[in-house]
Amino acid sequence: MNKASVTTSVKIWDLPTRVFHWTLVFGIGFSWLSAELGGLWMDWHLQAGILMLALIIFRIIWGFVGSETSRFSSFIKSPARAIHHWQELKDRGTAYYAGHNPLGAWMVVFLLVGVLLQAISGLFVSDDILVEGPLYGLVTESTAGALTSFHHLWFNILLLAALIHIFTIGFYKIRKRTNLIKAMVAGSADWPVEQQPIPDYLSFKSPWLALSIFIVVYAVVHFGLDFLKTL
C-alpha cells in the first residue's frame, strides 16, 4: 500500500438504512423467485409485496427524519451535479462521498419510486385463476388487467435497474477503488486520508426510532389493507 492509498475508517451509514437496503435486496430476489415458482408460493409473494410496501414507506419517512446521510436533502443533487459526476468517472482514483454520490442518488430515487409502484400495482393484480391482490375487488376487471400487465412489465424494468446497480458497484470497486458494498454492510468507509475533508461531523439517529417508525408503518399498511378489502 502506498501513501496515496492510506485510509481512515469513517462511519457513513446508520443501521436502519443498511437493514433497509439488504432487506430490499433479498425482498426483490424472493419476489422474483416466488413468482417464478408460482402455486402456493404466491401467498408468500403477496406477503413479501406488503412488506416491501411498508419498507418503502418507512424509507421515505426516514428520508426526512432519519440520520444525516439518509436524508433526501443531503444526497439528492441537481441533474447538473449528476452529469458532472458522470464525467468524472473516466478518471481513476478513489471517490468516496459522505453518503450517495450525485449520480447514485438518482438511482436510489428511481428504485424507491419503482418498487413503490411495483408494490402498489401488485395489490390489484389477478391471474384469473388463483391469485388476486388484496384490493382486486376495488377496481374494474379492465383496470385490474392493465395493472397486472404493468406489474409484470415493470418488474423486468426493476430487474434491469438492479443489474445496472450491481454493474456500477463493480465499476466503482475496480475503476475507482471504492468499496461500496463494505460501506453498506459495515456502515463505515475506508476514507482516503488525501481526500479532504474527512467527514467527522455526521449525525446519526437512534435505530430504536427507526424500528418504532417501521412497526407503525407496517401496522398501518396491514390493517389498512384489511379495512379496504371490506369496502
C-alpha positions, 0 to 999 in steps of 0.5 A: 500500500502506498501513501496515496492509498492510506485510509481512515475508517469513517462511519457513513451509514446508520443501521436502519438504512443498511437493514433497509437496503439488504432487506430490499435486496433479498425482498426483490430476489424472493419476489422474483423467485416466488413468482417464478415458482408460482402455486402456493408460493404466491401467498408468500409473494403477496406477503413479501409485496406488503412488506416491501410496501411498508419498507418503502414507506418507512424509507421515505419517512426516514428520508426526512427524519432519519440520520444525516446521510439518509436524508433526501436533502443531503444526497439528492443533487441537481441533474447538473451535479449528476452529469458532472459526476458522470464525467468524472468517472473516466478518471481513476482514483478513489471517490468516496462521498459522505453518503450517495454520490450525485449520480447514485442518488438518482438511482436510489430515487428511481428504485424507491419510486419503482418498487413503490409502484411495483408494490402498489400495482401488485395489490390489484393484480389477478391471474384469473385463476388463483391469485388476486391482490388484496384490493382486486375487488376495488377496481374494474376487471379492465383496470385490474388487467392493465395493472397486472400487465404493468406489474409484470412489465415493470418488474423486468424494468426493476430487474434491469435497474438492479443489474445496472446497480450491481454493474456500477458497484463493480465499476466503482470497486475496480475503476475507482477503488471504492468499496461500496458494498463494505460501506453498506454492510459495515456502515463505515468507509475506508476514507482516503486520508488525501481526500479532504475533508474527512467527514467527522461531523455526521449525525446519526439517529437512534435505530430504536426510532427507526424500528418504532417508525417501521412497526407503525408503518407496517401496522398501518399498511396491514390493517389498512389493507384489511379495512379496504378489502371490506369496502 
